[in-house]
Amino acid sequence: MEAQDDALIRRYSETRRPHPLGRQKSVKASLRSERERLKPVRDVADVVIDTTKFNVHELRSFITDRIQRGNRDHNLLISCVSFGFRQGVPDDADLVFDVRFLPNPHFIPEFRPYTGRHPKVAKYIRSFPQTQEFINRISDLLIYLLPHYVKEGKSYLTIAFGCTGGKHRSVLIAEEVKKRLAKAGYPVKVVHRDSPVR
C-alpha cells in the first residue's frame, strides 16, 4: 500500500505522530527515505493499492472485497446471549432485547428447577402466540441488519436477550434466534450467562 506525499503528510499532521524514520528530519524527507527502502518490495509486488483517496472505512471495504472469498456478509461472528436483568445487562452486548413481556414459567413450580432448554418449559413458552411472533420478527430484523453491520466494518456482534432471572424465557429465545441465524448462513454461538444447563 502507498499514498501520495501530500496525503501522507496530512495524515501525519492530523495524528500528530512522527514518522518512524524521521525523528531528526521532516516528514517529507522521511517519506523519501521510506520509499527508497521499500523500492525492492514494491518492484516485486503483485498488487499496489494507492490509499490516497480512501478513508479508513472505504479502505477496509476495498481490501476485504479484494481478498475475501464467498459471501462476506456471513463472516460476521455472532453470539446470542441469554441473561437475567437481576444480574445486570452484559457489558459486551451490542443489541439488547427484553423478553419479560412473555409469561414467566418461574411461577409454575414444576418448571422452576429447569431452564428454557427443557422440552416442557420450551413447550410452555412457545404456547403463547406472542412468542412465535417475536421470534419471527426479531429474526427477520436481525437478518436485515447483519449485512449492514458487516458493511460498516463490524466483525463480531453480541445479541443479548434478557428476562428476570435469565433462566427460562431468555434461554429459549436465544436458542431459537440462534437457529434462525444459523439457517441463514451465519456462524452463531449461544451463551447462557445466568443459567445452568438443564
PyMOL commands that set and color helices and strands:
alter all, ss='L'
color gray80, all
select helices_A, chain A and resi 5-15+27-44+56-67+72-75+85-87+105-107+109-111+119-126+129-151+169-183
alter helices_A, ss='H'
color red, helices_A
select strands_A, chain A and resi 77-84+95-98+156-163+188-192
alter strands_A, ss='S'
color yellow, strands_A
deselect
rebuild
show_as cartoon
